[in-house]
Amino acid sequence: MNIGHKIADWLETRAVTPAYAGGLLVGLTVFFFGSAANTMAGWLYVLSGVSLALLGIAAFLSTRSIQSLEVRRRAIEPVSAGDQITIELEIENRSHEPKTLLQIRDILPFVLGEQVFRPIEVIAPASIYRDIYYLEVKQRGIYRWQEVHLRTAAPLGLFWCRRSQPAKAVAVVYPQVLPLSTCPLIDRIGQEDSPQLYDRRRSQNATEGLTRNLRPYRHGDPTRLIHWRTSARHGELRVRELEVAAGGQEIIIALDSGALWQPEEFERAVTVAASLYFYASKRLLNVKLWTAGSGLVSGNRVVLETLAAVNAGEDSILSKSEKPPKLPIIWLTQYDLKESASLSTLPQGSRWVLWPSATDKIGEKILVKNDLPGMLIRPDRPLDLQLQSPLERAMNY
């Protein structure tokens, strides 16, 4: 922005600035007055005086037409990434005169896009005008902005007048939650060392009792779980879903937000964390989320807000951060395959989900001190398919 634009912007926000027509009239007024001074012609003095009076009236009316207006903002409902947020503004006209030909400018954060201009034709006296517009948000996060600008050149269109009004906005955009029909990371957690393993396997091997509900048959389901009477009645195979003895064990999904991530991979990790949490919650399991900045949290809304606000490298920002709990966890982290001891501190019974760094080769084996199963995320495959794939076994060294 050059000096001329800065001066015009300063005048517009504190007084008025000439529009194109107003600039022409200012030039003509100066010309008429200069000619009258040289020629001493009375009619030129009259023209310059009338033009000057018209300019003064236009400037006064532009300033007055934006007064007695108050802007309020309705609360913005949270949405998921990729959806549209609904932004609703209320402009109240407290005067007894109509306000016409206004322009409202919402000052958005640059990450949400350019400023939004909304025209308003008329606001009736002592009434409230509601303006609604929609904005697509592609990336999760918590977005805040503070003000709205009202701008007008009414009624003569010779001078622009703009005034700022506070209208705080908070838009919470949740991460995307992938629809998972199965997830070995959750379904098989703790099976190696859980004291309830025998009871759980006995439940899974049962053919009667402990039935939670019936669902359509999927490829790979054991035939011993087919409920033949219900299948015959519906004309398609129906399979029992059996209760699993969880034994009170907590499932903790831990996102390594204290590490330095590549931005794209961290967004994928947040999506995975949200998807795993809601899959476990749907299975009625006792699940919690851990991040470096928030520690342990639970509850659907709290978890979504935590994942909306989380950032990579939080340990370098926060003065105090909790350590991961010493319980079996599902550890989500960016992993450098050259650092073989990175996963060695995970408790027994944990799982890992790893995102290789840009310098790693996808085909390399993962070397850890504990023989823990997990999943290596490939960038060239859909996340939902990978989360429903069988677990991998890390190689000991």
Buried (B, 14 or more C-beta within 10 A) or exposed (E): EEEEEEEBEEBBBEEBBBBEBBEEBBEEBEBBBEBBEEEEEEEBBEBBBEBBEBBEEBBEBBBBBBEBBEBBBEEBEBBBBEBEBBBBBBBBBEBEEEBEBBBBBBBBEEEBEEEBEBEBEEBEEEEEBEBEBEBEBEEBBBBEBEBBBBBBBBBBBBBBBBBBBEBEBEBBBBBBBBEBEEBBBBBEBBEEEBEBBEEBEEBBEBEEEBBEEBEEBEEEBEEEBBBEEBBEEEEEBBBBBBBBBBEEBBBBBBBBBBBEBEEEBBBBBBBBBBBBBBBBBEBEBEBBBBBBBBBBBBEEEEBBBBBBBBBBBBBEEBEEBEEBBEBBBBBBBBBBBEEBEBBEBBBEBBBBBBBBBEEBEEEEEBBBBBEBBBBBBBEEEEBBEBBBBEBBEBEEE
